[in-house]
Amino acid sequence: MRRGGYAAGMTERPAPVVIGVYDADGGVLGEAAYLWGRVRGTAHCSLCDITHSPVRRKKEWDALVARLGARVELRHRNELTTAQREVALGAGLPVVLVADLERQGYDVLVDADELARTGGDVTAFGELLQARLAAR
């Protein structure tokens, strides 16, 4: 029997759910608008810099996610639930959230300034993310 996200008699916590929120809209038009903004110098998303090269998703990103021990979801700002949107927009985009399963809400795990300071480096981001997850 499961209660509160734990199996009866278990003390181990379930894997955290981490949600990276891009400062861009999803979909064909959203992606095109972001790319055009990047070319013009009017759009930038430091989470995009971490997860993607100019052409595709980074292999280093996929490797990080595979070894992280958390469920990682990436969402565009127009793909958020109401609860996620409230926290993400309040913190400023881009942002990395973590689900708080006990209260069924979300907390900021890594904010926009911290994402920018990684300079798009997957390793630096991974170290920061792992430290934050360990501290929870």
C-alpha positions in Angstrom: 0.0 0.0 0.0 1.3 3.4 -0.9 0.7 6.5 1.2 2.0 10.0 0.6 4.3 8.8 -2.2 6.0 6.2 -0.1 5.5 2.4 -0.1 4.3 1.2 3.3 7.3 0.5 5.6 9.8 2.2 3.3 11.8 5.2 4.4 13.4 6.0 1.0 12.1 9.1 -0.7 10.9 8.8 -4.3 13.1 10.2 -7.0 12.7 14.0 -7.3 10.9 15.6 -10.2 13.0 18.4 -11.7 11.4 20.7 -14.2 13.5 23.0 -16.4 11.5 25.9 -17.8 12.8 27.6 -20.9 12.4 31.4 -21.4 10.8 30.6 -24.8 7.5 29.3 -26.1 7.2 25.8 -27.5 5.7 24.8 -30.8 6.8 25.7 -34.4 5.9 29.4 -34.0 7.5 29.6 -30.6 10.7 28.0 -31.7 10.9 30.1 -34.8 10.3 33.3 -32.8 13.1 32.3 -30.4 15.5 31.6 -33.2 14.7 34.9 -34.8 15.2 36.6 -31.5 18.6 35.0 -31.0 19.7 36.1 -34.5 18.5 39.7 -33.7 20.0 39.6 -30.2 16.6 40.2 -28.5 16.1 36.7 -27.1 18.3 34.5 -24.9 17.7 31.6 -22.6 20.5 30.3 -20.5 18.8 27.0 -19.9 18.7 26.5 -23.7 22.4 27.1 -23.7 22.9 24.3 -21.2 20.6 21.7 -22.9 21.2 22.5 -26.6 24.0 23.3 -29.0 23.1 25.6 -31.9 21.9 22.5 -33.8 20.6 19.9 -31.4 20.3 18.7 -27.8 23.8 18.2 -26.2 25.0 14.7 -25.7 26.5 15.9 -22.4 23.0 16.9 -21.3 21.5 13.5 -22.1 24.4 11.8 -20.1 23.7 14.1 -17.1 20.0 13.3 -17.1 20.7 9.6 -17.4 22.9 9.6 -14.2 21.1 12.2 -12.2 18.7 9.9 -10.2 15.8 12.3 -10.8 13.0 12.6 -13.3 13.9 15.6 -15.5 11.3 17.4 -17.6 11.9 20.3 -19.9 9.1 22.7 -20.6 8.6 25.9 -22.5 6.8 28.7 -20.7 3.6 28.1 -22.6 3.6 24.4 -21.6 3.3 24.9 -17.8 0.5 24.0 -15.5 -1.0 26.8 -13.6 0.9 25.9 -10.4 4.2 25.7 -12.3 3.6 29.0 -14.2 2.9 30.8 -10.9 6.2 29.8 -9.3 8.3 30.0 -12.5 7.1 33.5 -13.5 7.4 34.7 -10.0 11.0 33.6 -9.9 11.9 34.8 -13.4 12.7 32.7 -16.5 14.5 30.5 -17.2 14.3 28.5 -14.0 14.6 25.0 -12.7 11.8 23.9 -10.4 11.5 20.8 -8.2 8.2 19.2 -7.3 7.3 19.1 -3.6 5.3 15.9 -3.6 4.2 16.3 0.0 2.5 19.6 -0.5 1.8 19.1 -4.2 3.6 22.3 -5.2 6.8 23.5 -6.7 10.0 25.2 -5.4 12.7 27.0 -7.2 15.8 24.8 -7.4 18.1 26.9 -9.6 17.2 30.5 -10.6 17.9 32.5 -13.8 21.0 34.2 -12.4 22.5 30.9 -11.4 21.7 29.3 -14.8 23.4 32.3 -16.5 26.5 31.9 -14.4 27.0 28.3 -15.7 27.8 29.9 -19.1 26.0 27.0 -20.8 28.4 24.4 -19.3 26.6 21.1 -18.6 29.1 20.0 -16.1 28.9 23.2 -14.0 25.1 23.0 -14.1 25.1 19.3 -13.2 27.3 20.0 -10.1 25.0 22.8 -9.0 21.9 20.7 -9.6 23.2 17.7 -7.7 24.3 19.9 -4.8 20.8 21.4 -4.6 19.1 18.1 -4.8 21.3 16.6 -2.1 20.5 19.6 0.2 16.8 18.9 0.0 
